Amino acid sequence: MLHYVILVCLGIMSLATILNMVRLVIGPDMPDRVLALDTLYINAIALIILFGLYLDSDLFFEAALLIAVMGFVGTVAVSRYLLRGDIIE
């Protein structure tokens, strides 16, 4: 029963990821695209964790943790670039 619920959740998160990529491409201005990119990596983390639960593997959780750290650093770097025009002062 749990496998069916995980498959449904994988489908819903895949749809959310696709809609998020559409927002990333057609976003009217740069802050909308940064927000879409931030949400995209959160969706990717959820997909990886759900896939790890489905396959009953611990390796996917480590990959999700790495994506979370890199996504946070990337979001901060892009935000600083948009605000100040320079990442490192």
MOPAC internal coordinates of N, CA, C and O (Angstrom, degrees):
PM7 1SCF
backbone

  N    0.0000 0     0.00 0     0.00 0    0    0    0
  C    1.4413 1     0.00 0     0.00 0    1    0    0
  C    1.5187 1   111.42 1     0.00 0    2    1    0
  O    1.2310 1   120.43 1   140.17 1    3    2    1
  N    1.3433 1   116.79 1   -39.83 1    3    2    1
  C    1.4525 1   120.08 1  -179.13 1    5    3    2
  C    1.5293 1   111.21 1   -65.27 1    6    5    3
  O    1.2310 1   120.04 1   147.65 1    7    6    5
  N    1.3227 1   117.52 1   -32.35 1    7    6    5
  C    1.4606 1   120.16 1   179.19 1    9    7    6
  C    1.5231 1   111.11 1   -63.92 1   10    9    7
  O    1.2310 1   119.99 1   143.54 1   11   10    9
  N    1.3150 1   117.63 1   -36.46 1   11   10    9
  C    1.4620 1   120.28 1   178.88 1   13   11   10
  C    1.5260 1   111.38 1   -68.17 1   14   13   11
  O    1.2310 1   120.79 1   140.52 1   15   14   13
  N    1.3111 1   116.09 1   -39.48 1   15   14   13
  C    1.4679 1   120.09 1   178.46 1   17   15   14
  C    1.5208 1   110.06 1   -65.81 1   18   17   15
  O    1.2310 1   120.04 1   139.32 1   19   18   17
  N    1.3150 1   117.52 1   -40.68 1   19   18   17
  C    1.4629 1   120.75 1   178.49 1   21   19   18
  C    1.5228 1   110.33 1   -64.91 1   22   21   19
  O    1.2310 1   119.96 1   140.62 1   23   22   21
  N    1.3314 1   117.69 1   -39.38 1   23   22   21
  C    1.4652 1   120.14 1   177.67 1   25   23   22
  C    1.5285 1   111.71 1   -64.04 1   26   25   23
  O    1.2310 1   120.29 1   139.79 1   27   26   25
  N    1.3229 1   117.06 1   -40.21 1   27   26   25
  C    1.4676 1   120.48 1   177.11 1   29   27   26
  C    1.5265 1   109.96 1   -64.25 1   30   29   27
  O    1.2310 1   120.53 1   136.88 1   31   30   29
  N    1.3246 1   116.59 1   -43.12 1   31   30   29
  C    1.4629 1   120.20 1   178.20 1   33   31   30
  C    1.5219 1   111.74 1   -64.47 1   34   33   31
  O    1.2310 1   120.13 1   142.05 1   35   34   33
  N    1.3269 1   117.36 1   -37.95 1   35   34   33
  C    1.4660 1   120.29 1   175.40 1   37   35   34
  C    1.5208 1   111.02 1   -61.27 1   38   37   35
  O    1.2310 1   120.02 1   139.07 1   39   38   37
  N    1.3245 1   117.56 1   -40.93 1   39   38   37
  C    1.4549 1   121.02 1   177.98 1   41   39   38
  C    1.5202 1   112.58 1   -64.87 1   42   41   39
  O    1.2310 1   120.74 1   137.65 1   43   42   41
  N    1.3249 1   116.19 1   -42.35 1   43   42   41
  C    1.4656 1   120.13 1   179.63 1   45   43   42
  C    1.5283 1   110.75 1   -66.42 1   46   45   43
  O    1.2310 1   120.27 1   137.21 1   47   46   45
  N    1.3235 1   117.09 1   -42.79 1   47   46   45
  C    1.4655 1   119.50 1   179.21 1   49   47   46
  C    1.5227 1   111.63 1   -69.04 1   50   49   47
  O    1.2310 1   119.97 1   148.36 1   51   50   49
  N    1.3266 1   117.66 1   -31.64 1   51   50   49
  C    1.4656 1   119.76 1   175.26 1   53   51   50
  C    1.5208 1   110.81 1   -65.81 1   54   53   51
  O    1.2310 1   120.52 1   139.41 1   55   54   53
  N    1.3134 1   116.60 1   -40.59 1   55   54   53
  C    1.4637 1   120.50 1   176.35 1   57   55   54
  C    1.5276 1   110.73 1   -63.65 1   58   57   55
  O    1.2310 1   120.26 1   138.26 1   59   58   57
  N    1.3259 1   117.12 1   -41.74 1   59   58   57
  C    1.4617 1   120.62 1   177.75 1   61   59   58
  C    1.5234 1   111.10 1   -63.36 1   62   61   59
  O    1.2310 1   120.30 1   142.41 1   63   62   61
  N    1.3294 1   117.04 1   -37.59 1   63   62   61
  C    1.4594 1   120.68 1   178.86 1   65   63   62
  C    1.5237 1   110.94 1   -67.30 1   66   65   63
  O    1.2310 1   120.14 1   139.06 1   67   66   65
  N    1.3135 1   117.33 1   -40.94 1   67   66   65
  C    1.4616 1   120.92 1   178.61 1   69   67   66
  C    1.5241 1   110.83 1   -64.35 1   70   69   67
  O    1.2310 1   120.22 1   135.58 1   71   70   69
  N    1.3291 1   117.19 1   -44.42 1   71   70   69
  C    1.4573 1   120.43 1   177.93 1   73   71   70
  C    1.5320 1   111.48 1   -64.86 1   74   73   71
  O    1.2310 1   120.85 1   146.31 1   75   74   73
  N    1.3060 1   115.98 1   -33.69 1   75   74   73
  C    1.4547 1   120.06 1   177.51 1   77   75   74
  C    1.5209 1   111.52 1   -69.02 1   78   77   75
  O    1.2310 1   120.12 1   143.02 1   79   78   77
  N    1.3186 1   117.37 1   -36.98 1   79   78   77
  C    1.4663 1   120.32 1   176.84 1   81   79   78
  C    1.5226 1   111.01 1   -66.62 1   82   81   79
  O    1.2310 1   120.46 1   145.54 1   83   82   81
  N    1.3268 1   116.73 1   -34.46 1   83   82   81
  C    1.4654 1   119.84 1   175.16 1   85   83   82
  C    1.5230 1   109.99 1   -62.67 1   86   85   83
  O    1.2310 1   120.23 1   137.20 1   87   86   85
  N    1.3292 1   117.17 1   -42.80 1   87   86   85
  C    1.4668 1   120.75 1   177.85 1   89   87   86
  C    1.5151 1   110.76 1   -64.18 1   90   89   87
  O    1.2310 1   120.43 1   144.63 1   91   90   89
  N    1.3224 1   116.78 1   -35.37 1   91   90   89
  C    1.4597 1   120.86 1   178.99 1   93   91   90
  C    1.5214 1   111.04 1   -65.39 1   94   93   91
  O    1.2310 1   120.37 1   142.16 1   95   94   93
  N    1.3124 1   116.90 1   -37.84 1   95   94   93
  C    1.4673 1   120.50 1  -177.68 1   97   95   94
  C    1.5327 1   111.58 1   -77.92 1   98   97   95
  O    1.2310 1   119.87 1   135.97 1   99   98   97
  N    1.3449 1   117.85 1   -44.03 1   99   98   97
  C    1.4573 1   119.46 1  -173.75 1  101   99   98
  C    1.5222 1   113.59 1  -101.80 1  102  101   99
  O    1.2310 1   120.03 1  -166.72 1  103  102  101
  N    1.3285 1   117.55 1    13.28 1  103  102  101
  C    1.4578 1   119.97 1  -179.92 1  105  103  102
  C    1.5199 1   110.60 1   -56.31 1  106  105  103
  O    1.2310 1   120.01 1   -46.89 1  107  106  105
  N    1.3273 1   117.59 1   133.11 1  107  106  105
  C    1.4602 1   119.20 1  -175.27 1  109  107  106
  C    1.5299 1   114.11 1   -66.64 1  110  109  107
  O    1.2310 1   119.67 1   145.93 1  111  110  109
  N    1.3103 1   118.24 1   -34.07 1  111  110  109
  C    1.4621 1   118.81 1   178.59 1  113  111  110
  C    1.5275 1   109.59 1  -140.04 1  114  113  111
  O    1.2310 1   121.05 1    -3.76 1  115  114  113
  N    1.3307 1   115.61 1   176.24 1  115  114  113
  C    1.4592 1   120.92 1  -171.73 1  117  115  114
  C    1.5368 1   114.00 1   -66.62 1  118  117  115
  O    1.2310 1   118.05 1   139.85 1  119  118  117
  N    1.3242 1   121.32 1   -40.15 1  119  118  117
  C    1.4791 1   117.72 1   178.13 1  121  119  118
  C    1.5292 1   113.52 1   -61.26 1  122  121  119
  O    1.2310 1   120.24 1   146.70 1  123  122  121
  N    1.3379 1   117.15 1   -33.30 1  123  122  121
  C    1.4658 1   119.14 1   175.73 1  125  123  122
  C    1.5242 1   110.97 1   -64.92 1  126  125  123
  O    1.2310 1   120.46 1   142.07 1  127  126  125
  N    1.3014 1   116.73 1   -37.93 1  127  126  125
  C    1.4662 1   119.94 1   179.27 1  129  127  126
  C    1.5207 1   111.76 1   -70.25 1  130  129  127
  O    1.2310 1   120.26 1   143.35 1  131  130  129
  N    1.3341 1   117.11 1   -36.65 1  131  130  129
  C    1.4681 1   119.86 1   176.99 1  133  131  130
  C    1.5227 1   110.08 1   -65.34 1  134  133  131
  O    1.2310 1   120.48 1   137.58 1  135  134  133
  N    1.3147 1   116.70 1   -42.42 1  135  134  133
  C    1.4621 1   120.53 1   177.94 1  137  135  134
  C    1.5294 1   110.97 1   -64.19 1  138  137  135
  O    1.2310 1   120.29 1   141.02 1  139  138  137
  N    1.3308 1   117.05 1   -38.98 1  139  138  137
  C    1.4640 1   120.21 1   177.46 1  141  139  138
  C    1.5247 1   111.02 1   -66.10 1  142  141  139
  O    1.2310 1   120.31 1   142.08 1  143  142  141
  N    1.3212 1   117.00 1   -37.92 1  143  142  141
  C    1.4636 1   120.39 1   177.73 1  145  143  142
  C    1.5243 1   110.79 1   -66.49 1  146  145  143
  O    1.2310 1   120.41 1   141.06 1  147  146  145
  N    1.3176 1   116.82 1   -38.94 1  147  146  145
  C    1.4580 1   121.11 1   177.80 1  149  147  146
  C    1.5316 1   110.36 1   -63.67 1  150  149  147
  O    1.2310 1   120.43 1   135.20 1  151  150  149
  N    1.3106 1   116.78 1   -44.80 1  151  150  149
  C    1.4563 1   120.92 1   178.76 1  153  151  150
  C    1.5273 1   111.16 1   -68.56 1  154  153  151
  O    1.2310 1   120.30 1   149.22 1  155  154  153
  N    1.3265 1   117.03 1   -30.78 1  155  154  153
  C    1.4601 1   120.78 1   179.41 1  157  155  154
  C    1.5226 1   111.27 1   -65.19 1  158  157  155
  O    1.2310 1   120.07 1   138.70 1  159  158  157
  N    1.3153 1   117.46 1   -41.30 1  159  158  157
  C    1.4634 1   116.43 1   179.92 1  161  159  158
  C    1.5298 1   111.17 1   -73.04 1  162  161  159
  O    1.2310 1   119.63 1   151.84 1  163  162  161
  N    1.3234 1   118.31 1   -28.16 1  163  162  161
  C    1.4600 1   120.26 1   174.22 1  165  163  162
  C    1.5314 1   110.13 1   -66.52 1  166  165  163
  O    1.2310 1   120.51 1   138.83 1  167  166  165
  N    1.3361 1   116.62 1   -41.17 1  167  166  165
  C    1.4627 1   120.12 1   175.98 1  169  167  166
  C    1.5241 1   111.11 1   -64.26 1  170  169  167
  O    1.2310 1   120.32 1   142.09 1  171  170  169
  N    1.3288 1   117.00 1   -37.91 1  171  170  169
  C    1.4687 1   120.27 1   178.67 1  173  171  170
  C    1.5273 1   110.51 1   -64.79 1  174  173  171
  O    1.2310 1   120.24 1   141.46 1  175  174  173
  N    1.3245 1   117.15 1   -38.54 1  175  174  173
  C    1.4609 1   120.48 1   177.29 1  177  175  174
  C    1.5269 1   109.98 1   -62.90 1  178  177  175
  O    1.2310 1   120.52 1   135.46 1  179  178  177
  N    1.3281 1   116.61 1   -44.54 1  179  178  177
  C    1.4674 1   119.84 1   179.65 1  181  179  178
  C    1.5286 1   111.04 1   -62.89 1  182  181  179
  O    1.2310 1   120.13 1   139.19 1  183  182  181
  N    1.3299 1   117.35 1   -40.81 1  183  182  181
  C    1.4656 1   120.24 1   178.47 1  185  183  182
  C    1.5253 1   111.65 1   -63.54 1  186  185  183
  O    1.2310 1   120.59 1   137.69 1  187  186  185
  N    1.3130 1   116.48 1   -42.31 1  187  186  185
  C    1.4627 1   119.94 1  -179.14 1  189  187  186
  C    1.5278 1   110.74 1   -66.41 1  190  189  187
  O    1.2310 1   120.34 1   138.37 1  191  190  189
  N    1.3224 1   116.95 1   -41.63 1  191  190  189
  C    1.4669 1   119.64 1   179.49 1  193  191  190
  C    1.5283 1   110.72 1   -66.04 1  194  193  191
  O    1.2310 1   120.20 1   137.75 1  195  194  193
  N    1.3317 1   117.22 1   -42.25 1  195  194  193
  C    1.4653 1   119.52 1   177.73 1  197  195  194
  C    1.5203 1   111.50 1   -63.83 1  198  197  195
  O    1.2310 1   120.26 1   140.50 1  199  198  197
  N    1.3247 1   117.11 1   -39.50 1  199  198  197
  C    1.4619 1   120.25 1   178.10 1  201  199  198
  C    1.5287 1   110.46 1   -66.00 1  202  201  199
  O    1.2310 1   120.34 1   142.51 1  203  202  201
  N    1.3369 1   116.96 1   -37.49 1  203  202  201
  C    1.4591 1   120.59 1   176.16 1  205  203  202
  C    1.5160 1   112.12 1   -64.83 1  206  205  203
  O    1.2310 1   120.54 1   141.85 1  207  206  205
  N    1.3393 1   116.57 1   -38.15 1  207  206  205
  C    1.4654 1   119.71 1   175.81 1  209  207  206
  C    1.5197 1   111.18 1   -66.21 1  210  209  207
  O    1.2310 1   120.84 1   141.18 1  211  210  209
  N    1.3246 1   116.00 1   -38.82 1  211  210  209
  C    1.4620 1   120.07 1  -179.44 1  213  211  210
  C    1.5253 1   111.27 1   -65.19 1  214  213  211
  O    1.2310 1   120.30 1   137.82 1  215  214  213
  N    1.3256 1   117.03 1   -42.18 1  215  214  213
  C    1.4646 1   120.67 1  -179.20 1  217  215  214
  C    1.5284 1   112.96 1   -87.31 1  218  217  215
  O    1.2310 1   120.21 1   173.70 1  219  218  217
  N    1.3378 1   117.20 1    -6.30 1  219  218  217
  C    1.4538 1   122.63 1  -178.90 1  221  219  218
  C    1.5279 1   111.47 1    57.02 1  222  221  219
  O    1.2310 1   121.61 1  -127.81 1  223  222  221
  N    1.3441 1   114.53 1    52.19 1  223  222  221
  C    1.4570 1   121.22 1  -178.21 1  225  223  222
  C    1.5281 1   109.68 1  -127.15 1  226  225  223
  O    1.2310 1   120.61 1   -39.55 1  227  226  225
  N    1.3199 1   116.44 1   140.45 1  227  226  225
  C    1.4610 1   121.25 1   179.72 1  229  227  226
  C    1.5275 1   112.86 1   -85.72 1  230  229  227
  O    1.2310 1   119.83 1   164.52 1  231  230  229
  N    1.3000 1   117.93 1   -15.48 1  231  230  229
  C    1.4572 1   121.53 1  -176.54 1  233  231  230
  C    1.5258 1   112.04 1   -64.38 1  234  233  231
  O    1.2310 1   119.87 1   146.59 1  235  234  233
  N    1.3010 1   117.85 1   -33.41 1  235  234  233
  C    1.4564 1   121.62 1  -176.72 1  237  235  234
  C    1.5312 1   111.60 1   -69.34 1  238  237  235
  O    1.2310 1   119.89 1   152.22 1  239  238  237
  N    1.3164 1   117.82 1   -27.78 1  239  238  237
  C    1.4498 1   120.43 1   179.47 1  241  239  238
  C    1.5295 1   111.21 1   -69.50 1  242  241  239
  O    1.2310 1   120.43 1   144.29 1  243  242  241
  N    1.3133 1   116.79 1   -35.71 1  243  242  241
  C    1.4624 1   120.38 1   176.46 1  245  243  242
  C    1.5249 1   110.49 1   -67.50 1  246  245  243
  O    1.2310 1   120.43 1   140.75 1  247  246  245
  N    1.3202 1   116.79 1   -39.25 1  247  246  245
  C    1.4632 1   120.00 1   176.79 1  249  247  246
  C    1.5177 1   111.17 1   -64.67 1  250  249  247
  O    1.2310 1   120.12 1   141.36 1  251  250  249
  N    1.3283 1   117.37 1   -38.64 1  251  250  249
  C    1.4632 1   120.99 1   178.07 1  253  251  250
  C    1.5259 1   110.81 1   -64.73 1  254  253  251
  O    1.2310 1   120.20 1   142.12 1  255  254  253
  N    1.3208 1   117.23 1   -37.88 1  255  254  253
  C    1.4585 1   120.72 1   178.07 1  257  255  254
  C    1.5254 1   111.02 1   -64.88 1  258  257  255
  O    1.2310 1   119.96 1   138.63 1  259  258  257
  N    1.3228 1   117.67 1   -41.37 1  259  258  257
  C    1.4657 1   120.92 1   177.46 1  261  259  258
  C    1.5256 1   111.51 1   -64.59 1  262  261  259
  O    1.2310 1   120.19 1   139.16 1  263  262  261
  N    1.3116 1   117.24 1   -40.84 1  263  262  261
  C    1.4626 1   120.33 1   178.33 1  265  263  262
  C    1.5217 1   110.27 1   -65.29 1  266  265  263
  O    1.2310 1   119.67 1   143.18 1  267  266  265
  N    1.3198 1   118.23 1   -36.82 1  267  266  265
  C    1.4613 1   121.34 1   178.91 1  269  267  266
  C    1.5228 1   111.26 1   -63.72 1  270  269  267
  O    1.2310 1   120.40 1   135.74 1  271  270  269
  N    1.3204 1   116.84 1   -44.26 1  271  270  269
  C    1.4637 1   120.33 1  -179.80 1  273  271  270
  C    1.5259 1   110.47 1   -66.32 1  274  273  271
  O    1.2310 1   120.00 1   133.28 1  275  274  273
  N    1.3156 1   117.60 1   -46.72 1  275  274  273
  C    1.4653 1   120.69 1  -179.27 1  277  275  274
  C    1.5329 1   111.80 1   -66.86 1  278  277  275
  O    1.2310 1   120.45 1   144.55 1  279  278  277
  N    1.3092 1   116.75 1   -35.45 1  279  278  277
  C    1.4593 1   119.83 1   178.15 1  281  279  278
  C    1.5121 1   112.02 1   -66.23 1  282  281  279
  O    1.2310 1   120.26 1   139.93 1  283  282  281
  N    1.3257 1   117.12 1   -40.07 1  283  282  281
  C    1.4577 1   120.41 1   178.07 1  285  283  282
  C    1.5229 1   111.34 1   -65.18 1  286  285  283
  O    1.2310 1   120.48 1   134.17 1  287  286  285
  N    1.3142 1   116.68 1   -45.83 1  287  286  285
  C    1.4608 1   120.49 1   179.31 1  289  287  286
  C    1.5242 1   110.61 1   -63.49 1  290  289  287
  O    1.2310 1   120.15 1   139.37 1  291  290  289
  N    1.3123 1   117.32 1   -40.63 1  291  290  289
  C    1.4620 1   120.85 1   178.60 1  293  291  290
  C    1.5182 1   112.63 1   -64.76 1  294  293  291
  O    1.2310 1   120.37 1   139.51 1  295  294  293
  N    1.3212 1   116.90 1   -40.49 1  295  294  293
  C    1.4604 1   120.47 1   178.69 1  297  295  294
  C    1.5239 1   111.22 1   -65.79 1  298  297  295
  O    1.2310 1   120.27 1   138.92 1  299  298  297
  N    1.3132 1   117.09 1   -41.08 1  299  298  297
  C    1.4634 1   120.47 1   178.02 1  301  299  298
  C    1.5288 1   110.26 1   -65.26 1  302  301  299
  O    1.2310 1   119.95 1   138.52 1  303  302  301
  N    1.3135 1   117.70 1   -41.48 1  303  302  301
  C    1.4615 1   120.75 1  -179.15 1  305  303  302
  C    1.5284 1   111.50 1   -65.25 1  306  305  303
  O    1.2310 1   120.04 1   136.03 1  307  306  305
  N    1.3071 1   117.52 1   -43.97 1  307  306  305
  C    1.4678 1   120.32 1   179.72 1  309  307  306
  C    1.5174 1   110.70 1   -67.52 1  310  309  307
  O    1.2310 1   119.83 1   141.80 1  311  310  309
  N    1.3104 1   117.93 1   -38.20 1  311  310  309
  C    1.4624 1   121.16 1   178.75 1  313  311  310
  C    1.5272 1   111.13 1   -65.55 1  314  313  311
  O    1.2310 1   120.27 1   137.81 1  315  314  313
  N    1.3206 1   117.09 1   -42.19 1  315  314  313
  C    1.4662 1   119.63 1   177.51 1  317  315  314
  C    1.5219 1   111.09 1   -65.57 1  318  317  315
  O    1.2310 1   120.48 1   143.48 1  319  318  317
  N    1.3176 1   116.68 1   -36.52 1  319  318  317
  C    1.4589 1   119.82 1   178.40 1  321  319  318
  C    1.5324 1   110.67 1   -65.50 1  322  321  319
  O    1.2310 1   120.41 1   139.34 1  323  322  321
  N    1.3309 1   116.82 1   -40.66 1  323  322  321
  C    1.4570 1   119.37 1   179.87 1  325  323  322
  C    1.5266 1   111.84 1   -70.07 1  326  325  323
  O    1.2310 1   120.00 1   145.63 1  327  326  325
  N    1.3204 1   117.60 1   -34.37 1  327  326  325
  C    1.4619 1   119.82 1  -179.28 1  329  327  326
  C    1.5231 1   113.94 1   -77.97 1  330  329  327
  O    1.2310 1   120.56 1   138.15 1  331  330  329
  N    1.3325 1   116.54 1   -41.85 1  331  330  329
  C    1.4553 1   120.17 1  -172.48 1  333  331  330
  C    1.5241 1   114.58 1  -113.21 1  334  333  331
  O    1.2310 1   120.30 1   163.17 1  335  334  333
  N    1.3050 1   117.03 1   -16.83 1  335  334  333
  C    1.4655 1   119.34 1  -177.10 1  337  335  334
  C    1.5041 1   113.52 1    84.21 1  338  337  335
  O    1.2310 1   120.20 1  -179.01 1  339  338  337
  N    1.3389 1   117.23 1     0.99 1  339  338  337
  C    1.4583 1   121.47 1  -179.39 1  341  339  338
  C    1.5294 1   107.77 1  -148.98 1  342  341  339
  O    1.2310 1   120.80 1   -40.12 1  343  342  341
  N    1.3232 1   116.07 1   139.88 1  343  342  341
  C    1.4628 1   119.58 1  -178.11 1  345  343  342
  C    1.5226 1   110.73 1   -85.35 1  346  345  343
  O    1.2310 1   120.60 1   132.75 1  347  346  345
  N    1.3152 1   116.45 1   -47.25 1  347  346  345
  C    1.4685 1   121.38 1  -178.70 1  349  347  346
  C    1.5245 1   107.65 1  -107.33 1  350  349  347
  O    1.2310 1   121.22 1   -51.01 1  351  350  349
  N    1.3158 1   115.28 1   128.99 1  351  350  349
  C    1.4677 1   119.64 1  -177.10 1  353  351  350
  C    1.4988 1   111.50 1   -79.03 1  354  353  351
  O    1.2310 1   120.10 1   180.00 1  355  354  353

